[in-house]
Amino acid sequence: MEVTTREAGMADAAAIADIYNQAVLHSTATFDTQPRSTEEREGWLTCRGTAHPVLVAEADGRVVGWASLSPWSDRPAYARTAEVSVYVDESARGSGVGAALMAALLERARDVGVHALLARVCTENDVSLRLSERFGFGHVGVMREVGEKFGRLLDVAVLELLL
């Protein structure tokens, strides 16, 4: 599968919502428990600054994944720290979409002056842990039983990458 990445636009909001909602409803890739609407994602895209881009991956003319940098904190001292998110459509998993998005996101992070990238990953999400490690993220620690989803208490690994 040939994958290209680009900056997300308003026309991508429905695809971003669909891909995210797959994770909301069927996985522990996010601890959100309620699906997000296209309109909510449009608002989310509108509020993004240049320091916190959203990228999409396309294959065969359709969006098959997205990634974003989000503020770690609203406190000014954390301005050069961002949290990484990567989501891949169920139909495209295992085809290199996540890696293409992560590579593009790291490049954009450098371009916008981010120094520290953080990732919070459910410890049972082996795919996301391996992807993060492949790109040089190191383990900071594990927060035990901090999330609850699907009737289970879940641990979250915290990973970091200094650029």
N, C-alpha and C positions, 0 to 999 in steps of 0.2 A: 504494500500500500504506500503510495507516494503522499507524503504529508507536507503541507506548507503551513507556516504560522504567520499571523498578522495581528495588528491591533484590532480589538473588538469594536464594533459599532452598534448603534441602536438597533439595526436590523438583525443583530445576533441575539437579542435578548430572549426570544422564545427558545432558541436552541440551547442557550446557556441555562435557562430555567429547566428545560426538559432533562438535560444531562445532570444538573444538580439534583433534581427531584428523584432521579434514579437512585442516587446515593442516599438521599433523605429517607426514602421508602424501603430500601433493600440492603443497606450496608451500614457499617460504622465508620465510613470515610468522613462523615460529618456527624456532629452531634445535634444538628437541627432535627426536629421531629415532625415539623409541619412543612409540606411542600411550599415553594415560592412561586408566585405568579409571574407571568411575563411583565406585567406592569411594575411589580416590585423590582424586578431585575432591570427594567428601564430606568427607574429611579436610582438604583444602585450604580448603574453605569454613568448616569448624569453627574453623580456626586464624586466621581473619581478625579483626583488630581493627576498631574503628570508624574508625580513621584510614586503613584500607585496604579500602574497600568493593568488592564485586562487584555489578555491575548487569547485568540482562538486558533485551533488547528483545523485545517480543512483537508478533506480527501474526497476525491470524486465529486467535487462541487458542493459538499455539505460539511457543516461544522460537526466535528467528531470529538472535540474536547475543548477545554478552556483552562486558563491559569491566571492567577492574579497575585499581585503584591498588595498587602493591606497594612495599614498602620498597626504597629504593635501596641502603641499607647498614644494618647493624645497629649502627653506631656512633651514639651519641646526637647528635652534631653534625649528623647528616643527618636528624633526625626530621621535619623539615618539607619533605623532598624525597621525591618518589615517582615511580615509573616507571609509565607508562601502557601498557595493553594493550587492544586492540580486535580482536575476531574476529567475522566475519559468516558465517552459513551460506551454503554455495554457492548455494542456491536463492534467496537474498535479496540477493545482491550487486548493487550498482548501483541499489538502490531507496531509498537514504537511511538505511538502518539504521545504518551506520557513523557518519554525521553525527549522528544522534539519540543514539547512545551516547556519542560524544565530547562533545556539548553537555551531556548529563546528568552525565557524569563530571567535567567541568570545574566544574560547579556544585557537585557533591559535594566536590570537592577544596577549593574555597573554603570550604564549610561546615565541613570538618574541620580547617581551618587549614594546609593545604599551601601552601607558598610557591613551590617550584620543581618543575616537572614535567619529566621526562626521557622520551625515547622513543629506543629503538634499533631501527632499521629497515634491513633488507637493502636495499642500494642499487638492486637490481633490482625492488623492490616499489613501483612507481610509484603505485599506488592509496593505499597507506599514507602515502607521502611527501606526496602531494597533500592527503590528509585532514589530516595534521598541520599542513602549511603553511596550509591554509584556516582553521584555528583559532588561528593566530598563532605556532606553533612556529618557531623559527629554527634554522638549522644551526650546530652547534658544530664539527663536523669529521667526518672519515671514518676509520674504523679499517680498514686494508687486510688482506684475506685472513685475518680472525680466526675465521671459521666455515667448516666444511666440511659440505656436505650434497649428496646426489645426485652424489657424486664430484667436486664442484667447490669450490674455495676462494672464499669470498664476502666482500664488503666490507659494513661496517655503518656507516650514517650515525647520528650522535648529534645529537638535536634537543632543544631546551629551550624552556620557556615559563615566565616568571615571572608569578605571579598577584598 
